[in-house]
Amino acid sequence: MLFTENNGSRTAYAKDPAVIRWKDRYYLYFSSYYKDDGRERLGIGIAVSDDMETWTSIGHIPYTQACERNGIGAPGAIVLGGRIHLFYQSYGNQAHDAICHAVSTDGVHFEKDATNPVFRPSDDWCVGRAIDADVVPFAGRLLLYFATRDHAMRVQKVGVAAAPLGSSFSRGAWRQLAAHPVLVPEFAWEGECIEAPAALEQDGKIYLFYGGAYNCSPQQIGVAVSEDGVCFRKLFDRPFIAAGTPGAWNSCESGHPYVYRDEDGRVWLFYQGSADMGKSWYLTRCRIGFRDGLPVVCS
């Protein structure tokens, strides 16, 4: 699978994948550029598939709220209570970007939360920014993982918040679980950036896949594990999914992961890649399994 989209002034541009299954079809939400009201901005595209291999673009989510005036992107999606919940970020506001929420019953038309943005962290341990949302049910709560930065806006790191599973997930429902990051860059290959957390519950633990290093430097994918959703231990000191070899479609990056468990129990890792330092972006997937508590790429 290699998916991209030609839209607006961008050619071959699709980033930040999120996938769900809804009524016998798969829906892919991703970041791209769209023109509404004469303005081209980062937005969230929608594509559908019957097999997760061939995708057809069917539109994008319109910009309708004040917090979306500069753009939106980096969606995370989940099906809960018979509805699709989309968590996404405002874009283009630097330290003021935050997480928004919307729901849908058809995968295409979304009702946005009137309290958007619904979450940003306190600014005592970070700059107060929140981007790259992903959610996972765990121990009766919906855990929200997000990327933020230090007060100098230099180092990217990951934090976590939670809301009751039966809540509206609106502003006020979320509680920051730690006034500190749960993942920070440590290894040389991670540079100054840990972002794009992608969470999976497996055997009573949370496995968090993440993008290490900023885009095309190169960003590559790592993995950490936690028994409580807050205290994480990195599983490898090297990338779990590395950038490709020179000339490959992902030679500049294998990044921004999203992990999805299908109804048959198989687990798929979606991620983005670039071969030209971010001028074009494609999405792909690989199947992963677990052996002795460690994720492995399946052939």
C-alpha positions, 0 to 999 in steps of 0.5 A: 500500500502506498497512498497519497493525494494531489490537492491544492498546490501540493502534489502527492501529500498525505501525512498523519494517518488514522484508521477505523473500521465502520460498517464493513468499510475502512476509513482513513483520516489524514493531513493534507491541504485544502482550499475553503473560502479561497484559503488553502490550509492544512486540513483533514482528508477522508479516504475509504477502502474495502481492503485497507490496500486501495483507498479512494479520497472522498472529501475533507472535514470543513473548517467551521470553528474559530480555533480552526482558522489557520488549519487543522490536522494530525487526526486520531480516531476511535469507535466508541458507543456506536459513534466515530470520535475524531481527536485532532489538533488546531494548526498554525498557532505555535504554542497555542495549538490544542486538541479538538474533538468531533463525532460522526455516525457515517464517517464523513460528516462530523459534529464538532464539540462546541467547547473546542479546543477540548484539551491543552496541558498546564504550562508549568512543565511545558509550553502548554501546547498539545498536538498529535492526539491519539486515544486508547481505552484503558482501566475505565478511562480514555487515555489521551496521548499528545505531543508538546514542547518545552518552554523554549519551543525546541524539544518535543515530548509526549504527555498524557491526560484521561477522561471517563469513558462515559463522558462527553470528552468535552473541555472539562472532562479531561484530567492531566495524569502527570505534570511531566512528560511520559516520553522524551528524546534520549537516543541519538536517533531521536534528536530533539523530538518525540511526537506522534504517539500511537497507543495500543492495549496489548496483554493489559499493557499500553504499547506506545509507538512514536516518531523520533526526531523531527520530520526528515532528519530522518524521523523513525519509529520507536516503541515504549511500554507501560503497565499503568499508561503513565510510566513508560519504558522504551523497548529498543535503543534503535528504531523499530521502523527505520527510514528507507535506503537511498532511493526508496520512497521513505528514504528521508523518513518513516514517521508519524505512526498509527496503530490499528487492531482490526476486527480479526485481531490483526494489528496494523501499523500505518505510517508516513514516508518521504523521499524528497525532504518533505516535498511529497508524502505517502502513507503505508502500513505493515502488520505487526505481532508480539513475541515475548512481550516485544512487537515484531514486524510480520512478513 
